[in-house]
Amino acid sequence: PMGSERTEMRKRQMSTTQETPGAAQAQHSTGNRGSNACCFCWCCCCSCSCLTVRNQDEERARRTSHELQAEGIPNCEESPAPTLEEVNAWAQSFDKLMLTPAGRNAFREFLRTEFSEENMLFWMACEELKQESNKSVIEEKARLIYEDYISILSPKEVSLDSRVREVINRNMLEPSQHTFDDAQLQIYTLMHRDSYPRFMNSAIYKDLLQSLSEKSTEA
């Protein structure tokens, strides 16, 4: 009986010894796979679903940030409705268009359709800066304008040449009401030459002109 028990114990020990490497190997394999795999799938490829979700989250965060920045921007300036004479005058020159809030609002609406509204926003911010006299307010507004429209990291960066950017960087050492004068002129010229002719041929301008013309005829 004692011999039989020893023989049985040896068999069990040998069986356990043989099974252990396989179990350990399986556990090791599972452990490796678990550490390399993402939380949503068992694959180890770079295109797995967790990366897709992560990319979507990052894109959503960027979009939300951009939308939050835009929340502080009014859709339009306060102004009375334009008259037929005013709208006709806009066709005479870009200067006349930009002189009135109604003209700027209509042009800004057009720029929004071309995804270039930042040009008008930058020009308006520079005009506002020129009205300031308090040194600390000027410095703060200049910093915000730089971050919003000059910095290459901003989604609202305007298109400026290297010479003008160098001038701005020098001026930012001691900001004043005229820190962005050269840049403002360059953007004004860009809107005049590039966007203004298309605005005059746009549905936004033509529909407004037709609507006012019809009202004038009815009156």
Secondary structure as UniProt FT lines:
FT   HELIX           2..36
FT   TURN            46..47
FT   HELIX           49..71
FT   HELIX           84..90
FT   TURN            91..92
FT   HELIX           94..99
FT   HELIX           101..113
FT   TURN            114..115
FT   HELIX           117..130
FT   HELIX           135..145
FT   HELIX           146..150
FT   TURN            152..153
FT   TURN            155..156
FT   HELIX           162..171
FT   TURN            172..173
FT   TURN            177..180
FT   HELIX           181..190
FT   HELIX           191..195
FT   HELIX           196..200
FT   HELIX           203..218
//
